[in-house]
Amino acid sequence: MQIVTDSGTDVQTVVGPELLSLAHVVPLAVTLDGKSYREGIDIQTHDFYRLLVASQGLPVTSQPSAGDFAEVYRRLAATDPEILSIHISSGLSGTVNSAQVGASQVPEAHVTVVDTKTLSAPAGWQVEAALRGVTAGETKEQILARIARVARVTDCLYTLSELKYLIHGGRISHMKGLLAQMLNIKPVIGVEKERGTYVQHAQARAFKGAVHALVNHITTSGHAQGSALRVQVLYADNPEGGEMLRQEIDSRYRCTWLPIGPMSLVLGAHTGPTMIGVAFAPAGEFGA
């Protein structure tokens, strides 16, 4: 069994080098000022935000093409035709569709495409589950069950200071976004699990207040203060905001922490540099 994913799952941050070596990561791409970059190949995270701040334009992102996926599947099928291809939400990206079309072009590969219905670290946790299943020698059905369990128990929340990137990318209502921008609102956003699209849970007038509201929502969503959580904080180009969020969560919960770090720059292109986010789940749901 071979595992394919895309760079939007942030598997590079979620898992260590040993597990990462078993994953085949297909890069998402971003175009800025007329030049296209493949994430992690043509441009690195810090360089992207430096260009973004200096640009007069707004970025445009793109998923890998069906041909990109077909090329990967064809190469992998030469050694093992059983492939799980695990990707960021079809409700927020065309990556799942590209993977499905690519798989149809490679009949010798037995590709199962998994729609995580989420993105960034929560999607990466599903990839991690698959990789652990592979190392344990599990069947495809057992690995899919692992992935489904992680998807069921894991949630995510995000907040950010500016809304122009979300508005530009069409990920939130243009009118609602403009109104919130005029009022200087900082939203708390999650990803709902049925369609895998953004949903707003709360809002605040200041960034610090939005961080507080975000952590409050963890509690009101069913995780009592003091309970044991598995947690990972990621950020766009805002490590200070990420650390603020980490400290507030740590003050309220018994946390098993995964590494804090930057999220996919292609995801950051949709949110802007101030975005911070967290993936969380009951710690007891994560064993071997």
WOQUIBEL-V12170 format. One record per residue. N is the residue number from 1. RES is the residue in three letters. PHI is phi as a letter, one per 30 degrees, with the letter a starting at -180 (none if undefined). Layout:
BEGIN
N_RES_PHI ; N_RES_PHI
END
This chain:
BEGIN
1_MET_none ; 2_GLN_c ; 3_ILE_c ; 4_VAL_c ; 5_THR_b ; 6_ASP_b ; 7_SER_d ; 8_GLY_d ; 9_THR_d ; 10_ASP_h ; 11_VAL_d ; 12_GLN_d ; 13_THR_c ; 14_VAL_d ; 15_VAL_c ; 16_GLY_d ; 17_PRO_e ; 18_GLU_d ; 19_LEU_d ; 20_LEU_d ; 21_SER_d ; 22_LEU_c ; 23_ALA_c ; 24_HIS_c ; 25_VAL_c ; 26_VAL_c ; 27_PRO_d ; 28_LEU_d ; 29_ALA_b ; 30_VAL_b ; 31_THR_c ; 32_LEU_b ; 33_ASP_h ; 34_GLY_i ; 35_LYS_c ; 36_SER_c ; 37_TYR_b ; 38_ARG_d ; 39_GLU_e ; 40_GLY_i ; 41_ILE_c ; 42_ASP_c ; 43_ILE_a ; 44_GLN_c ; 45_THR_e ; 46_HIS_d ; 47_ASP_d ; 48_PHE_d ; 49_TYR_d ; 50_ARG_d ; 51_LEU_d ; 52_LEU_d ; 53_VAL_d ; 54_ALA_d ; 55_SER_d ; 56_GLN_c ; 57_GLY_c ; 58_LEU_b ; 59_PRO_d ; 60_VAL_b ; 61_THR_c ; 62_SER_b ; 63_GLN_d ; 64_PRO_e ; 65_SER_d ; 66_ALA_e ; 67_GLY_d ; 68_ASP_e ; 69_PHE_d ; 70_ALA_e ; 71_GLU_d ; 72_VAL_d ; 73_TYR_d ; 74_ARG_d ; 75_ARG_d ; 76_LEU_d ; 77_ALA_d ; 78_ALA_d ; 79_THR_c ; 80_ASP_a ; 81_PRO_d ; 82_GLU_d ; 83_ILE_b ; 84_LEU_c ; 85_SER_c ; 86_ILE_c ; 87_HIS_b ; 88_ILE_d ; 89_SER_e ; 90_SER_d ; 91_GLY_d ; 92_LEU_b ; 93_SER_a ; 94_GLY_c ; 95_THR_d ; 96_VAL_e ; 97_ASN_d ; 98_SER_d ; 99_ALA_d ; 100_GLN_d ; 101_VAL_d ; 102_GLY_e ; 103_ALA_d ; 104_SER_d ; 105_GLN_d ; 106_VAL_b ; 107_PRO_d ; 108_GLU_d ; 109_ALA_c ; 110_HIS_c ; 111_VAL_c ; 112_THR_c ; 113_VAL_c ; 114_VAL_c ; 115_ASP_c ; 116_THR_d ; 117_LYS_h ; 118_THR_a ; 119_LEU_a ; 120_SER_h ; 121_ALA_e ; 122_PRO_e ; 123_ALA_d ; 124_GLY_d ; 125_TRP_d ; 126_GLN_d ; 127_VAL_d ; 128_GLU_e ; 129_ALA_e ; 130_ALA_d ; 131_LEU_d ; 132_ARG_d ; 133_GLY_d ; 134_VAL_d ; 135_THR_d ; 136_ALA_d ; 137_GLY_i ; 138_GLU_d ; 139_THR_d ; 140_LYS_e ; 141_GLU_d ; 142_GLN_d ; 143_ILE_d ; 144_LEU_d ; 145_ALA_d ; 146_ARG_e ; 147_ILE_d ; 148_ALA_d ; 149_ARG_d ; 150_VAL_d ; 151_ALA_d ; 152_ARG_d ; 153_VAL_c ; 154_THR_c ; 155_ASP_b ; 156_CYS_b ; 157_LEU_b ; 158_TYR_b ; 159_THR_b ; 160_LEU_a ; 161_SER_c ; 162_GLU_c ; 163_LEU_c ; 164_LYS_d ; 165_TYR_d ; 166_LEU_d ; 167_ILE_d ; 168_HIS_e ; 169_GLY_d ; 170_GLY_i ; 171_ARG_d ; 172_ILE_b ; 173_SER_e ; 174_HIS_d ; 175_MET_d ; 176_LYS_d ; 177_GLY_d ; 178_LEU_d ; 179_LEU_d ; 180_ALA_d ; 181_GLN_d ; 182_MET_d ; 183_LEU_d ; 184_ASN_i ; 185_ILE_d ; 186_LYS_c ; 187_PRO_d ; 188_VAL_c ; 189_ILE_c ; 190_GLY_b ; 191_VAL_b ; 192_GLU_d ; 193_LYS_c ; 194_GLU_d ; 195_ARG_c ; 196_GLY_i ; 197_THR_c ; 198_TYR_d ; 199_VAL_b ; 200_GLN_c ; 201_HIS_c ; 202_ALA_a ; 203_GLN_a ; 204_ALA_b ; 205_ARG_d ; 206_ALA_b ; 207_PHE_d ; 208_LYS_d ; 209_GLY_d ; 210_ALA_d ; 211_VAL_d ; 212_HIS_d ; 213_ALA_d ; 214_LEU_d ; 215_VAL_d ; 216_ASN_e ; 217_HIS_d ; 218_ILE_e ; 219_THR_d ; 220_THR_d ; 221_SER_d ; 222_GLY_j ; 223_HIS_c ; 224_ALA_d ; 225_GLN_e ; 226_GLY_j ; 227_SER_d ; 228_ALA_d ; 229_LEU_b ; 230_ARG_c ; 231_VAL_b ; 232_GLN_b ; 233_VAL_c ; 234_LEU_b ; 235_TYR_b ; 236_ALA_d ; 237_ASP_b ; 238_ASN_b ; 239_PRO_d ; 240_GLU_d ; 241_GLY_d ; 242_GLY_d ; 243_GLU_d ; 244_MET_e ; 245_LEU_d ; 246_ARG_e ; 247_GLN_d ; 248_GLU_d ; 249_ILE_d ; 250_ASP_d ; 251_SER_d ; 252_ARG_c ; 253_TYR_b ; 254_ARG_d ; 255_CYS_c ; 256_THR_c ; 257_TRP_c ; 258_LEU_c ; 259_PRO_e ; 260_ILE_d ; 261_GLY_l ; 262_PRO_d ; 263_MET_d ; 264_SER_e ; 265_LEU_d ; 266_VAL_d ; 267_LEU_d ; 268_GLY_d ; 269_ALA_d ; 270_HIS_d ; 271_THR_c ; 272_GLY_j ; 273_PRO_d ; 274_THR_d ; 275_MET_e ; 276_ILE_b ; 277_GLY_a ; 278_VAL_b ; 279_ALA_c ; 280_PHE_a ; 281_ALA_a ; 282_PRO_e ; 283_ALA_e ; 284_GLY_d ; 285_GLU_d ; 286_PHE_c ; 287_GLY_c ; 288_ALA_d
END
